[in-house]
Amino acid sequence: MNFSPRLLGLVLALSTLTACSPKEVGDVSLGLFTTKDIKIQTFNDPAIPGVTCHISHVEADLSLADPSDMSIACRQTGEITAAMLGKIDKSKSGEVIFTASKSILFKHLKIRRIFDADNRTLVYLSYSTKESAGSDKHSLTTVPLWGSKAWQELEAQQLAAKAGK
């Protein structure tokens, strides 16, 4: 069997994403007569390790596609610096920091980090890449930088810029 280089690259890329999977911290059965469980997983933002996220989603053991519902909560659990913020994508669409397959038909759960510079807040959006029952499933959480080292550094930069004008 011959595989095209593009297909081989895609398979390698997908296996790499799977290797970055979060740690499971909870597994709740939805009942005796179902094969569905709620999985609770945790991971740290790869660029900002001072942020820990927990995601919950339904996993159906005997199904080719898991439900699209999910939830996310992220909190500051360590230091966040301006240097860390300097390395992240600051565009309005942000950047995908996590991807997990939810079916064999190209449905994925993705988590995207967006920086709200005006409010000095990190926004984390989890969403399904496939519409489900006419609805685009998503969940949102924020990590305000108030009181963090990053907040203080950004405040000092802003004051220095005003003084220089």
Number of C-alpha atoms within 10 A of each C-alpha: 2 5 8 8 9 9 10 12 12 12 11 12 12 14 11 11 13 14 9 13 14 17 12 14 12 12 15 11 14 12 9 7 7 11 13 19 17 16 17 20 18 19 18 19 17 12 14 18 15 16 19 18 20 18 20 19 20 21 20 16 12 10 12 10 17 19 17 24 18 19 18 22 18 21 16 19 12 12 13 20 18 15 11 14 16 10 10 15 14 15 10 10 11 17 16 15 14 20 19 17 18 23 16 11 10 10 19 20 21 18 24 17 23 21 22 16 10 6 10 16 16 20 17 25 19 24 23 24 17 18 12 13 8 7 10 13 19 18 16 15 17 19 18 16 18 12 9 16 14 19 18 15 14 18 13 12 13 12 11 11 10 9 8 7 5
